[in-house]
Amino acid sequence: MKLNELISQFEIFMSNEEERVYDKLTEPTPLHQYTLREQTLIQNLVRKSLVSKIRQNDIVLVVKNDQAFST
């Protein structure tokens, strides 16, 4: 039996604050444009594998993992 058959829905817990910041991430955005608190929340989302950091030249961009990103 496959894992997908056992688990119909897989959700990762997000706090209300994390969810608000996650919803703001509509496109790849430089990390420095967020407040210090938002940066901390984004780091939490990176640890939960919901957000990825992308280094482009000297800028660190953050993007949701469910979006395709082309350089």
C-alpha positions in Angstrom: 0.0 0.0 0.0 1.4 3.4 -0.9 1.7 6.3 1.5 -0.5 8.5 -0.7 -3.3 6.0 -0.3 -3.0 6.1 3.5 -2.8 9.8 3.8 -5.5 11.6 1.9 -4.5 15.1 3.0 -1.1 16.2 4.2 -1.0 19.5 5.9 1.8 21.3 7.6 0.8 23.5 10.6 1.3 27.2 10.2 0.6 29.9 12.8 -1.7 32.8 11.8 1.4 35.1 11.5 3.2 32.6 9.2 0.1 32.2 7.1 -0.2 36.0 6.6 3.5 36.2 5.5 3.1 33.0 3.3 0.1 34.6 1.5 2.2 37.7 0.8 4.7 35.6 -1.2 3.0 35.9 -4.5 6.3 36.1 -6.5 10.0 35.8 -5.9 10.9 38.7 -3.6 14.2 39.9 -2.0 14.3 38.8 1.6 15.6 42.2 2.8 12.3 43.9 1.8 10.6 42.2 4.8 10.6 43.4 8.3 12.8 41.6 10.9 9.8 39.8 12.3 8.6 38.7 8.8 12.1 37.5 8.1 12.0 35.3 11.2 8.7 33.9 10.1 10.0 33.2 6.6 13.0 31.4 8.2 10.4 29.2 10.0 8.6 28.5 6.7 11.9 27.6 5.1 12.5 25.1 7.9 9.1 23.6 7.2 9.9 23.4 3.5 7.1 25.7 2.5 9.3 28.4 1.2 12.7 28.3 -0.6 15.6 30.8 -0.6 17.2 31.4 -4.0 20.5 33.2 -4.2 20.7 35.3 -7.4 23.9 37.3 -7.7 24.2 39.0 -4.3 20.4 39.0 -3.5 18.5 36.3 -1.6 15.0 35.8 -3.0 12.3 33.9 -1.2 9.5 32.1 -3.0 6.7 29.6 -2.2 7.7 26.0 -3.0 4.5 25.4 -5.1 5.6 27.9 -7.7 7.9 27.4 -10.6 10.9 29.8 -10.8 13.0 30.5 -13.8 16.2 32.4 -13.8 
